[in-house]
Amino acid sequence: MAWSYSALTAYETCPRRYAETRIFKRVPDPPGAEAQWGTRVHKALEDRVKSNHPITGALGMYEPYAAKICTFPGTIHAEQKIALNRDLKPVTYFAKDVWVRAVLDVMVVDLPRVFIADWKTGKRKPESQQLELSAAIAAALHPEADEFDTMFLWLKDKAVDKEHFKRSDIGAIWSRFLPRVERLEAAVKNGDFPPKPSGLCKKWCPVTTCEFHGE
């Protein structure tokens, strides 16, 4: 079973919803208007970083952010898909032994330092664990790197949240994630997906068959 940060947090938010939408796929969970907007912005920023052609038009407000990153020294990657096996070795994205997947919005490799940026189009909600995982995955992809600068770029709030990691931090990061992943793997193996009621049940859950839906 392959996992990602979004899959792991979706399971922890509500195992029932996770199973119905991602495992059994009995319930569609289409992206809302905000998610669709986020996809459009991410695509524009990806094209900007890859082509080095300025963003114009309705999304031109985001041009300064991409332009700044394009001045960084090193090799710049946009929307890079990365997959690792259980030995934390890079594999192809859909390899049979893939264990964890990630898509890094921006990664600039200037050894021995790696810079990682995540575009955020929603409400500001700092989450250092996602930045930790990005650094750990980048460390596996670039074993010669020693320093990892990571950040969330909150486009709506015009704010930045930064975290800096060293290679000596990477082992502890994986140690914090492993128990969480093991609980997810056990749930999948045993088919154990109890509901986890929260405020999301009232308006934001597509699993209408759940006994807590609408409450």
C-alpha positions as CSV (number, residue, x, y, z in Angstrom):
1,M,0.0,0.0,0.0
2,A,1.3,3.4,-1.0
3,W,0.6,6.4,1.1
4,S,1.1,10.2,0.9
5,Y,0.7,13.0,3.3
6,S,-2.8,13.8,2.1
7,A,-3.8,10.2,2.3
8,L,-2.4,9.8,5.8
9,T,-4.1,13.0,7.1
10,A,-7.4,12.0,5.4
11,Y,-7.4,8.7,7.2
12,E,-6.6,10.4,10.6
13,T,-9.4,12.9,10.0
14,C,-12.0,10.2,9.4
15,P,-11.2,6.5,8.6
16,R,-14.7,5.9,7.3
17,R,-14.6,8.8,4.8
18,Y,-11.1,7.8,3.8
19,A,-12.1,4.2,3.1
20,E,-15.3,5.1,1.2
21,T,-13.6,7.7,-1.1
22,R,-10.1,6.3,-1.5
23,I,-10.1,2.6,-0.8
24,F,-13.5,1.2,-1.9
25,K,-14.2,4.3,-4.0
26,R,-17.9,3.8,-3.5
27,V,-18.4,7.5,-2.8
28,P,-17.2,10.2,-5.3
29,D,-15.4,13.1,-3.7
30,P,-15.0,15.7,-6.4
31,P,-13.0,18.9,-5.7
32,G,-14.9,21.9,-4.7
33,A,-14.6,25.4,-6.2
34,E,-11.6,26.3,-3.9
35,A,-9.8,23.2,-4.8
36,Q,-10.4,23.7,-8.5
37,W,-9.0,27.3,-8.2
38,G,-6.0,25.9,-6.4
39,T,-5.3,23.5,-9.2
40,R,-5.5,26.3,-11.8
41,V,-3.1,28.4,-9.8
42,H,-0.7,25.5,-9.3
43,K,-0.7,24.8,-13.0
44,A,0.1,28.4,-13.9
45,L,3.0,28.5,-11.4
46,E,4.3,25.2,-12.7
47,D,4.3,26.4,-16.3
48,R,6.0,29.7,-15.1
49,V,8.8,27.9,-13.3
50,K,9.3,25.4,-16.2
51,S,9.2,27.9,-19.1
52,N,10.4,31.0,-17.4
53,H,7.7,33.0,-19.1
54,P,6.0,35.6,-16.9
55,I,2.4,35.0,-15.7
56,T,0.0,37.5,-17.1
57,G,-3.7,38.0,-17.0
58,A,-6.0,37.1,-14.1
59,L,-3.2,35.2,-12.4
60,G,-0.5,37.8,-12.9
61,M,-0.7,38.7,-9.2
62,Y,1.4,35.5,-8.5
63,E,4.2,36.4,-10.9
64,P,6.5,38.0,-8.3
65,Y,6.5,34.8,-6.2
66,A,7.5,32.6,-9.1
67,A,9.9,35.2,-10.5
68,K,11.8,35.3,-7.2
69,I,12.2,31.6,-7.1
70,C,13.5,31.5,-10.6
71,T,16.4,33.6,-9.5
72,F,17.6,31.0,-7.1
73,P,20.9,29.3,-8.0
74,G,20.8,25.6,-8.7
75,T,18.5,23.2,-10.7
76,I,14.8,24.1,-10.4
77,H,12.1,21.4,-10.5
78,A,8.4,22.1,-10.6
79,E,5.6,19.7,-9.6
80,Q,8.2,16.9,-9.3
81,K,6.7,13.5,-8.6
82,I,8.8,11.4,-6.1
83,A,8.2,7.9,-4.9
84,L,10.2,5.8,-2.4
85,N,10.1,2.1,-1.4
86,R,10.2,0.9,2.2
87,D,14.0,1.0,2.1
88,L,13.6,4.8,1.3
89,K,15.1,4.2,-2.1
90,P,13.7,6.2,-5.1
91,V,11.5,4.2,-7.4
92,T,9.2,5.1,-10.3
93,Y,5.9,6.7,-9.2
94,F,3.8,3.6,-9.9
95,A,6.4,1.0,-9.1
96,K,5.1,-2.3,-7.6
97,D,7.2,-1.7,-4.4
98,V,6.3,2.0,-4.0
99,W,5.7,2.9,-0.3
100,V,5.3,6.7,-0.1
101,R,4.6,9.3,-2.8
102,A,4.9,13.0,-2.9
103,V,4.6,15.8,-5.4
104,L,6.8,18.8,-4.6
105,D,5.6,22.1,-6.0
106,V,9.0,23.6,-6.3
107,M,12.4,22.1,-5.5
108,V,15.7,23.8,-6.1
109,V,18.8,21.7,-5.8
110,D,22.0,23.6,-5.1
111,L,24.1,21.0,-3.3
112,P,24.7,20.6,-0.4
113,R,21.4,22.6,0.1
114,V,17.9,21.8,-1.2
115,F,15.1,24.4,-1.2
116,I,11.4,23.2,-1.2
117,A,8.4,25.4,-1.6
118,D,4.7,24.5,-1.4
119,W,2.2,26.9,-3.0
120,K,-0.9,27.3,-0.7
121,T,-4.0,28.9,-2.1
122,G,-6.3,28.3,0.9
123,K,-6.6,29.8,4.4
124,R,-3.3,30.0,6.3
125,K,-2.8,26.9,8.5
126,P,0.8,26.2,9.3
127,E,1.6,22.5,9.4
128,S,5.2,21.7,10.0
129,Q,4.7,18.0,9.7
130,Q,4.1,18.3,5.9
131,L,7.3,20.3,5.6
132,E,9.1,17.6,7.6
133,L,8.0,14.9,5.2
134,S,9.0,17.0,2.2
135,A,12.5,17.4,3.6
136,A,12.8,13.7,4.5
137,I,11.7,12.6,1.0
138,A,14.1,15.1,-0.6
139,A,16.9,13.8,1.6
140,A,16.2,10.3,0.2
141,L,16.3,11.6,-3.3
142,H,19.5,13.6,-2.8
143,P,21.7,11.7,-0.4
144,E,24.5,14.2,-0.9
145,A,22.4,17.1,0.4
146,D,22.9,18.2,4.0
147,E,20.6,21.2,4.4
148,F,16.9,21.5,3.6
149,D,15.1,24.8,3.6
150,T,11.3,24.3,3.3
151,M,8.4,26.7,3.2
152,F,4.7,27.3,2.7
153,L,3.9,30.2,0.4
154,W,0.4,31.4,1.4
155,L,-0.7,33.2,-1.7
156,K,-4.0,34.5,-0.4
157,D,-2.5,35.9,2.8
158,K,0.8,36.9,1.3
159,A,2.6,35.1,4.1
160,V,5.4,32.6,4.4
161,D,6.1,29.8,7.0
162,K,9.6,28.4,7.0
163,E,11.3,25.3,8.5
164,H,14.9,24.4,8.2
165,F,16.2,20.9,8.6
166,K,19.6,19.2,8.6
167,R,20.3,15.6,7.5
168,S,20.8,14.7,11.2
169,D,17.0,15.5,11.6
170,I,15.8,13.1,9.0
171,G,15.9,9.9,11.0
172,A,13.7,11.5,13.7
173,I,11.2,12.7,11.1
174,W,10.7,9.1,9.8
175,S,10.4,7.8,13.3
176,R,7.5,10.2,14.0
177,F,5.7,9.2,10.8
178,L,6.2,5.4,11.0
179,P,3.7,4.8,13.9
180,R,1.0,6.8,12.0
181,V,1.7,4.9,8.8
182,E,1.6,1.6,10.6
183,R,-1.9,2.4,12.0
184,L,-3.1,3.2,8.5
185,E,-1.6,0.0,7.1
186,A,-3.2,-2.1,9.9
187,A,-6.6,-0.5,9.1
188,V,-6.3,-1.4,5.4
189,K,-5.2,-4.9,6.2
190,N,-8.0,-5.5,8.7
191,G,-10.7,-3.5,6.9
192,D,-11.2,-1.5,10.1
193,F,-12.5,2.0,9.3
194,P,-14.7,3.4,12.1
195,P,-16.3,6.8,11.6
196,K,-14.7,9.7,13.5
197,P,-17.4,12.4,14.0
198,S,-16.4,16.0,13.8
199,G,-17.7,19.4,12.6
200,L,-17.0,18.2,9.0
201,C,-19.9,15.7,9.3
202,K,-22.6,18.5,9.1
203,K,-21.8,20.0,5.7
204,W,-18.5,18.7,4.2
205,C,-18.7,14.9,4.1
206,P,-19.9,13.1,0.9
207,V,-20.5,9.8,2.8
208,T,-24.3,10.1,3.2
209,T,-24.7,6.5,4.4
210,C,-22.7,7.3,7.6
211,E,-24.7,7.4,10.8
212,F,-23.1,10.8,11.7
213,H,-23.7,12.5,8.3
214,G,-25.4,15.8,8.8
215,E,-24.9,15.9,12.5
